[in-house]
Amino acid sequence: MRKLFMTAVMLLALGATAQTYETQYRRPVSDVMQDVAKRFGVKFKFDANVDTAGVVLPYADFRIRPYSLEKTLDNICKYFDWNWWKQHETLYKIKRYEYPRRHEDEGRQMLDYLSTLYSNKAEWEARRDSLRREVRQRLELDAFLDSCVLGKPLLSKIRKHDGYTTQNICIELTPGQHLFGTIYAPVKKKRKSNLSPLTSHLSPLIICPDGHWPMRYRKDEQQRLGTLARMGAVCVDFDLYGWGESEKEVGAEAHHTSRAHVYQAACGYILLDWMLKNRKDIDPERVGVMGGSGGGTHTVLLSLLDERVTASAPVVHLASHFDGGCPCESGKPIQLSAGGTCEPELAAVMAPKPMLIVSDGGDWTSSVPTLEFPYLQRIYGFYGAKEQVRNVHLPNERHDFGKNKRNAVYDFFIDVFHLDRSMLDEDKVTIEPDHELKSLYK
């Protein structure tokens, strides 16, 4: 009797897992992934939000392509709204689908498609104008600006350093919510310059959106802005929405909302406008934007939104297959503009004005020299200005705003804004404590 019972249990178990049409050839996905790993000699790392426990995959073995691991992963992952990412030759990470992130080959296909839309300057400029108009609409920038109160800025006392000064600026944008930033300005003295006598006494302006590194008060940001100021530029950075002093007003979670996207875009736009209209030491013909990572996203965006920008330097950001993974970069659907676009096309709106792309081998910008940069050169070529777009690629570096990236930015702005290279010395920059760079919430 016991033997008959055990036989029945075994038959039931076999029936539950039988590979038949009636059972849709189901198998536990964890078992399938183990088989795939063994077949192709790789390992899988599952992101925290991917749970395979008890998950069953229909038509499991039919999804395997013996000639292609990645096609196999496509067939498995898309059923669950997952995606795969190659970490190195034998390790793949499985994650939930991310709308702003794609594979490099998809970026290549996108740029190939976009390139079919324009073959000359006139066709490109028609596309460019559509992008400018629709990005602004999808961002809802004008509605946001209409809601702003823009009270009189609160300016701190000027703090003097070696060759430059710092001064905090605080502007109420919407009731109870402020823009918090710091102005780094050169100490005026007679400098050699190849500019005309009418403008040689004025300083270029560089707006500096911040990335997702620890706050804008960190050492490398102060070094970068202080050094540019020592060389003759007026630089302004500002808090991310929900970070720094802004967190005190709206909370940290506010950063992970679509409002952060338009709020940060508006901060750069309003600062640029205020600086040009209210400071007499700014040269309106030399207006730059420069930022890294998420700050690179907003560098591209501000360069597109405001035609007064004359030079742009997005750092460790630009890729055809990544739009920026934070809602402060992709919370509004601007990538759907003009039938679909991507960051290199949005950056190309700058053509033929000078632009520097800094990339590295340790993040998504590793494709820039062979993919995004040639695309941008083609657009600049419509103006006979290929030399106006530059790429500094650091193949052995990773995602940061380290010294070599800062040096690339210095070289660029020395060239295009005629800054004083003799004042380039990061060791002369005073690293101020956090509270000195704050306006309201010290």
TISEGU-987595 format. One record per residue (C-alpha): chain; x negated, y, z. Coordinates in Angstrom, 3 decimals. Layout:
! TISEGU-987595
chain/east/north/up
A/X/Y/Z $
...
This chain:
! TISEGU-987595
chain/east/north/up
A/0.000/0.000/0.000 $
A/-2.830/2.370/0.942 $
A/-4.594/1.488/-2.332 $
A/-1.487/2.302/-4.355 $
A/-1.109/5.622/-2.502 $
A/-4.728/6.649/-3.223 $
A/-4.312/5.709/-6.875 $
A/-1.213/7.902/-7.097 $
A/-3.069/10.841/-5.512 $
A/-5.916/10.449/-7.988 $
A/-3.510/10.335/-10.903 $
A/-1.750/13.471/-9.650 $
A/-5.109/15.249/-9.322 $
A/-6.095/14.239/-12.822 $
A/-2.734/15.392/-14.112 $
A/-3.151/18.782/-12.476 $
A/-6.449/19.358/-14.267 $
A/-5.853/17.401/-17.444 $
A/-7.187/19.071/-20.604 $
A/-4.077/18.926/-22.747 $
A/-1.911/21.198/-24.810 $
A/0.800/20.922/-22.166 $
A/-1.528/22.323/-19.471 $
A/-2.946/24.963/-21.847 $
A/-6.371/23.355/-21.308 $
A/-6.653/25.255/-18.023 $
A/-9.763/25.179/-15.862 $
A/-10.909/27.174/-12.821 $
A/-12.833/30.136/-14.176 $
A/-15.595/29.602/-11.626 $
A/-16.214/26.143/-13.116 $
A/-16.214/27.557/-16.626 $
A/-18.765/30.230/-15.703 $
A/-21.009/27.601/-14.125 $
A/-20.879/25.589/-17.339 $
A/-21.630/28.679/-19.448 $
A/-24.568/29.592/-17.219 $
A/-26.019/26.083/-17.576 $
A/-25.410/25.942/-21.329 $
A/-27.166/29.267/-22.055 $
A/-29.749/29.231/-19.249 $
A/-28.563/32.402/-17.528 $
A/-27.195/33.544/-14.170 $
A/-24.104/35.612/-13.404 $
A/-23.712/38.251/-10.730 $
A/-20.119/39.147/-9.877 $
A/-19.250/42.688/-8.801 $
A/-17.467/43.055/-5.458 $
A/-14.136/43.795/-7.170 $
A/-14.242/40.606/-9.277 $
A/-12.778/37.671/-7.323 $
A/-12.849/34.250/-9.010 $
A/-11.446/32.273/-6.079 $
A/-8.437/30.260/-7.223 $
A/-8.414/31.977/-10.640 $
A/-7.564/29.698/-13.563 $
A/-8.445/30.298/-17.221 $
A/-6.180/28.911/-19.980 $
A/-7.711/27.431/-23.133 $
A/-10.970/27.588/-21.212 $
A/-13.383/25.498/-23.275 $
A/-11.989/26.866/-26.527 $
A/-13.295/30.303/-25.517 $
A/-16.900/29.094/-25.531 $
A/-18.928/29.889/-28.658 $
A/-22.018/27.667/-28.683 $
A/-23.818/30.121/-30.980 $
A/-23.253/33.249/-28.848 $
A/-23.314/33.828/-25.109 $
A/-22.010/37.356/-25.443 $
A/-19.104/36.373/-27.678 $
A/-18.289/33.678/-25.135 $
A/-18.307/36.266/-22.354 $
A/-16.065/38.536/-24.431 $
A/-13.517/35.736/-24.795 $
A/-13.522/34.940/-21.077 $
A/-13.776/38.414/-19.565 $
A/-11.174/40.180/-21.671 $
A/-8.480/37.773/-20.519 $
A/-8.954/39.105/-16.965 $
A/-9.729/42.728/-17.920 $
A/-13.340/42.157/-16.928 $
A/-16.473/43.107/-18.811 $
A/-20.061/41.873/-18.845 $
A/-23.283/43.845/-18.628 $
A/-26.729/42.487/-19.388 $
A/-29.080/43.286/-16.486 $
A/-32.114/41.572/-18.050 $
A/-32.812/38.563/-20.245 $
A/-31.343/35.930/-17.919 $
A/-28.975/37.889/-15.664 $
A/-25.518/39.185/-16.545 $
A/-23.228/41.196/-14.270 $
A/-19.460/40.693/-14.436 $
A/-17.409/43.795/-13.564 $
A/-13.900/45.132/-13.914 $
A/-13.180/46.983/-17.159 $
A/-14.425/50.588/-17.060 $
A/-12.829/53.007/-19.494 $
A/-15.841/55.366/-19.805 $
A/-18.468/52.637/-20.299 $
A/-19.106/50.546/-23.398 $
A/-21.850/48.365/-24.812 $
A/-24.643/49.951/-26.816 $
A/-23.471/48.273/-30.000 $
A/-20.059/49.901/-29.563 $
A/-21.800/53.254/-29.267 $
A/-23.627/52.573/-32.507 $
A/-20.370/51.714/-34.241 $
A/-18.780/54.906/-32.902 $
A/-21.591/57.098/-34.199 $
A/-21.495/55.305/-37.549 $
A/-17.772/56.003/-37.742 $
A/-18.126/59.655/-36.741 $
A/-20.860/60.125/-39.323 $
A/-18.378/59.211/-42.058 $
A/-16.228/62.220/-41.105 $
A/-18.728/64.869/-42.217 $
A/-21.514/64.979/-44.764 $
A/-22.293/68.689/-44.803 $
A/-22.194/71.839/-42.680 $
A/-18.684/72.905/-43.709 $
A/-17.141/69.505/-42.889 $
A/-18.992/69.358/-39.603 $
A/-17.903/72.845/-38.555 $
A/-14.259/72.021/-39.257 $
A/-14.645/69.000/-36.975 $
A/-16.565/71.086/-34.412 $
A/-13.789/73.658/-34.208 $
A/-11.201/70.922/-33.650 $
A/-13.316/69.444/-30.872 $
A/-13.729/72.784/-29.117 $
A/-10.019/73.501/-29.249 $
A/-8.765/70.069/-28.205 $
A/-11.337/69.421/-25.456 $
A/-10.305/72.696/-23.842 $
A/-6.638/71.698/-24.098 $
A/-7.137/68.179/-22.707 $
A/-9.260/69.539/-19.887 $
A/-6.431/72.015/-19.127 $
A/-9.077/74.639/-18.457 $
A/-6.990/77.682/-19.329 $
A/-4.132/76.634/-17.044 $
A/-6.664/76.183/-14.250 $
A/-8.275/79.566/-14.900 $
A/-4.818/81.184/-14.830 $
A/-4.319/79.721/-11.328 $
A/-7.564/81.199/-10.005 $
A/-7.523/84.149/-7.641 $
A/-11.214/85.018/-8.212 $
A/-11.669/87.204/-5.194 $
A/-14.728/89.386/-4.721 $
A/-17.781/87.112/-4.275 $
A/-19.360/86.740/-0.885 $
A/-23.105/87.235/-1.337 $
A/-25.617/86.439/1.398 $
A/-28.670/88.466/2.227 $
A/-31.480/87.964/-0.270 $
A/-34.257/85.689/1.000 $
A/-37.743/86.413/-0.378 $
A/-40.221/83.697/-1.334 $
A/-43.435/83.425/-3.344 $
A/-42.500/84.918/-6.719 $
A/-38.738/84.455/-6.425 $
A/-35.718/85.058/-4.215 $
A/-32.664/83.044/-3.194 $
A/-29.172/84.310/-2.452 $
A/-26.027/82.324/-1.770 $
A/-22.846/83.069/-3.679 $
A/-19.304/82.078/-2.710 $
A/-16.282/82.798/-4.921 $
A/-12.704/81.894/-4.024 $
A/-11.301/80.101/-7.064 $
A/-7.899/78.899/-5.909 $
A/-6.353/79.795/-2.537 $
A/-8.567/78.342/0.170 $
A/-10.943/76.596/-2.253 $
A/-14.288/78.110/-3.140 $
A/-17.197/77.832/-5.494 $
A/-20.384/77.496/-3.413 $
A/-23.751/78.103/-5.029 $
A/-27.198/79.645/-4.775 $
A/-28.863/82.149/-7.097 $
A/-32.613/81.767/-7.672 $
A/-34.079/84.923/-9.234 $
A/-37.596/86.035/-10.170 $
A/-39.405/88.754/-8.285 $
A/-39.771/91.413/-10.923 $
A/-43.261/92.301/-12.001 $
A/-44.870/93.211/-15.280 $
A/-45.181/90.059/-17.376 $
A/-46.662/89.357/-20.741 $
A/-43.859/88.700/-23.214 $
A/-43.360/88.348/-26.948 $
A/-39.785/89.640/-26.627 $
A/-38.740/93.028/-27.932 $
A/-39.247/95.992/-25.567 $
A/-35.463/96.308/-25.299 $
A/-35.035/92.864/-23.720 $
A/-38.424/92.029/-22.199 $
A/-37.354/93.439/-18.806 $
A/-34.299/91.143/-18.690 $
A/-34.250/87.566/-17.420 $
A/-32.667/84.560/-19.085 $
A/-29.824/82.927/-17.183 $
A/-29.688/79.152/-16.586 $
A/-26.519/77.587/-15.126 $
A/-27.401/74.339/-13.340 $
A/-24.533/71.854/-12.766 $
A/-25.493/69.245/-10.172 $
A/-25.535/65.459/-10.499 $
A/-24.587/62.717/-8.054 $
A/-27.805/62.789/-6.076 $
A/-27.740/63.754/-2.378 $
A/-26.396/67.317/-2.420 $
A/-27.815/70.316/-4.234 $
A/-29.929/71.216/-1.179 $
A/-32.391/68.398/-1.872 $
A/-36.072/69.047/-2.477 $
A/-36.312/68.296/-6.206 $
A/-33.459/70.678/-7.048 $
A/-34.978/73.507/-5.049 $
A/-38.333/72.805/-6.706 $
A/-36.789/72.900/-10.175 $
A/-34.744/76.074/-9.768 $
A/-37.391/77.840/-7.724 $
A/-40.061/77.065/-10.324 $
A/-37.895/78.284/-13.205 $
A/-37.186/81.454/-11.218 $
A/-40.891/81.995/-10.548 $
A/-41.455/81.749/-14.304 $
A/-38.839/84.417/-14.994 $
A/-35.363/82.826/-15.233 $
A/-32.322/83.473/-13.047 $
A/-30.881/80.069/-12.104 $
A/-27.606/79.226/-10.353 $
A/-26.454/75.866/-9.028 $
A/-23.191/74.957/-7.290 $
A/-21.605/72.238/-5.166 $
A/-19.732/69.372/-6.727 $
A/-16.024/69.434/-5.899 $
A/-15.588/67.605/-2.595 $
A/-19.343/67.641/-1.859 $
A/-21.369/69.960/0.354 $
A/-19.336/72.888/1.628 $
A/-16.519/71.988/-0.752 $
A/-15.997/68.753/1.191 $
A/-15.089/70.831/4.235 $
A/-12.170/72.329/2.300 $
A/-10.788/69.450/0.241 $
A/-12.306/66.253/1.678 $
A/-14.721/63.792/0.086 $
A/-11.969/61.810/-1.664 $
A/-11.032/64.872/-3.727 $
A/-14.185/64.338/-5.730 $
A/-12.720/61.126/-7.140 $
A/-9.809/62.863/-8.858 $
A/-9.167/64.408/-12.252 $
A/-9.056/67.826/-10.569 $
A/-12.796/67.493/-9.942 $
A/-13.369/67.368/-13.711 $
A/-11.702/70.683/-14.461 $
A/-12.821/72.293/-11.173 $
A/-16.508/71.671/-11.846 $
A/-16.176/72.764/-15.474 $
A/-14.517/75.951/-14.257 $
A/-17.303/76.572/-11.715 $
A/-19.932/76.649/-14.453 $
A/-17.714/78.729/-16.729 $
A/-16.857/81.287/-14.015 $
A/-20.435/81.562/-12.756 $
A/-21.730/82.175/-16.266 $
A/-19.083/84.827/-16.841 $
A/-19.646/86.551/-13.486 $
A/-23.429/86.612/-13.838 $
A/-23.277/88.146/-17.319 $
A/-20.755/90.779/-16.320 $
A/-22.110/91.771/-12.916 $
A/-25.869/91.482/-13.003 $
A/-27.887/94.027/-14.924 $
A/-31.027/91.873/-15.003 $
A/-29.597/89.170/-17.308 $
A/-30.339/88.890/-21.018 $
A/-27.051/87.811/-22.689 $
A/-29.022/86.470/-25.657 $
A/-30.782/83.890/-23.467 $
A/-28.218/81.778/-21.625 $
A/-29.047/78.169/-20.804 $
A/-27.381/75.190/-19.167 $
A/-29.357/72.371/-17.598 $
A/-28.395/69.423/-15.382 $
A/-29.101/65.743/-14.809 $
A/-26.837/62.681/-14.725 $
A/-23.324/63.977/-13.916 $
A/-24.825/67.442/-14.181 $
A/-25.804/66.464/-17.712 $
A/-22.155/65.686/-18.445 $
A/-21.210/69.194/-17.356 $
A/-24.169/70.647/-19.251 $
A/-22.703/69.224/-22.452 $
A/-19.194/70.342/-21.488 $
A/-20.126/73.945/-20.639 $
A/-22.222/74.205/-23.803 $
A/-19.126/73.211/-25.780 $
A/-16.672/75.435/-23.901 $
A/-18.672/78.665/-23.900 $
A/-20.279/79.885/-27.114 $
A/-22.425/82.321/-25.121 $
A/-24.702/79.380/-24.211 $
A/-27.837/79.581/-26.359 $
A/-29.876/76.595/-25.077 $
A/-28.892/73.290/-23.494 $
A/-30.819/70.556/-21.641 $
A/-28.826/67.498/-20.526 $
A/-31.140/65.166/-18.580 $
A/-30.741/61.374/-18.094 $
A/-27.157/61.568/-19.302 $
A/-26.555/61.492/-23.037 $
A/-25.290/58.214/-24.527 $
A/-22.750/57.226/-27.151 $
A/-21.608/54.297/-24.987 $
A/-21.120/56.048/-21.632 $
A/-19.006/59.116/-20.833 $
A/-19.917/59.363/-17.146 $
A/-18.409/56.987/-14.615 $
A/-17.010/59.484/-12.105 $
A/-13.613/61.213/-12.453 $
A/-15.508/64.508/-12.164 $
A/-16.937/63.605/-15.597 $
A/-14.109/61.676/-17.223 $
A/-11.004/62.399/-15.149 $
A/-9.388/64.316/-17.995 $
A/-9.062/62.484/-21.337 $
A/-11.386/64.735/-23.340 $
A/-12.988/61.745/-25.100 $
A/-9.711/61.217/-26.957 $
A/-10.022/64.632/-28.610 $
A/-9.824/64.923/-32.391 $
A/-8.914/61.263/-32.781 $
A/-11.743/60.028/-30.554 $
A/-15.206/61.314/-29.776 $
A/-18.226/60.646/-27.538 $
A/-20.918/62.574/-25.685 $
A/-23.446/62.942/-28.547 $
A/-20.767/64.462/-30.786 $
A/-19.707/66.846/-28.028 $
A/-23.364/67.785/-27.511 $
A/-23.789/68.361/-31.245 $
A/-21.404/71.317/-31.006 $
A/-24.527/73.232/-29.867 $
A/-26.102/72.962/-33.340 $
A/-28.210/74.752/-34.478 $
A/-29.093/76.238/-31.047 $
A/-32.031/74.678/-29.137 $
A/-31.257/71.504/-27.205 $
A/-33.455/69.137/-25.194 $
A/-32.389/65.555/-24.460 $
A/-34.386/63.881/-21.676 $
A/-33.968/60.099/-21.545 $
A/-35.611/57.115/-19.876 $
A/-35.915/53.352/-20.165 $
A/-34.186/52.513/-16.897 $
A/-30.588/53.607/-17.519 $
A/-28.018/53.968/-20.288 $
A/-30.147/56.654/-22.018 $
A/-32.673/54.007/-23.113 $
A/-30.956/54.021/-26.535 $
A/-31.480/57.762/-27.177 $
A/-34.641/57.603/-29.362 $
A/-33.177/55.081/-31.797 $
A/-29.458/55.882/-31.636 $
A/-28.251/59.220/-30.247 $
A/-31.257/61.359/-31.209 $
A/-31.198/60.437/-34.926 $
A/-27.463/61.199/-34.954 $
A/-28.092/64.660/-33.477 $
A/-30.934/65.285/-35.926 $
A/-28.531/64.618/-38.783 $
A/-26.093/67.265/-37.496 $
A/-28.901/69.769/-36.945 $
A/-30.110/68.915/-40.448 $
A/-26.913/70.426/-41.866 $
A/-28.402/73.755/-40.706 $
A/-31.969/73.011/-41.745 $
A/-32.828/73.021/-38.040 $
A/-33.860/69.475/-37.078 $
A/-36.736/70.867/-35.018 $
A/-34.249/72.669/-32.756 $
A/-33.128/69.412/-31.122 $
A/-35.773/67.586/-29.106 $
A/-36.058/64.342/-27.208 $
A/-38.479/63.602/-24.394 $
A/-38.214/59.879/-23.712 $
A/-39.827/58.294/-20.651 $
A/-39.587/54.528/-21.276 $
A/-41.140/53.466/-17.969 $
A/-38.971/55.672/-15.757 $
A/-35.560/55.268/-14.185 $
A/-32.498/57.370/-13.428 $
A/-33.646/60.434/-11.504 $
A/-34.771/64.049/-11.939 $
A/-38.398/63.257/-11.171 $
A/-41.495/65.286/-11.904 $
A/-41.896/64.229/-15.532 $
A/-38.273/65.117/-16.251 $
A/-38.715/68.476/-14.557 $
A/-41.884/69.106/-16.558 $
A/-39.990/68.407/-19.784 $
A/-37.372/70.984/-18.773 $
A/-40.046/73.544/-17.874 $
A/-41.764/73.104/-21.247 $
A/-38.464/73.512/-23.078 $
A/-37.402/76.724/-21.371 $
A/-40.929/78.163/-21.500 $
A/-40.722/77.725/-25.257 $
A/-37.170/78.854/-26.013 $
A/-36.835/81.559/-23.324 $
A/-40.493/82.702/-23.296 $
A/-41.008/82.046/-19.596 $
A/-44.353/82.668/-17.896 $
A/-46.208/79.342/-17.757 $
A/-48.866/80.796/-15.455 $
A/-46.239/80.808/-12.678 $
A/-45.535/77.069/-12.994 $
A/-46.451/75.674/-9.582 $
A/-43.892/73.605/-7.658 $
A/-46.059/73.746/-4.543 $
A/-45.292/77.462/-4.274 $
A/-41.547/76.786/-3.867 $
A/-40.152/77.078/-0.339 $
A/-37.916/74.119/0.553 $
A/-35.182/75.758/2.615 $
A/-33.126/73.817/5.184 $
A/-29.597/72.904/4.146 $
A/-27.900/75.522/6.301 $
A/-29.767/78.352/4.566 $
A/-28.122/77.415/1.252 $
A/-24.591/77.421/2.680 $
A/-22.128/80.327/2.754 $
A/-19.178/79.459/5.026 $
A/-19.632/76.066/6.648 $
A/-23.054/76.034/8.288 $
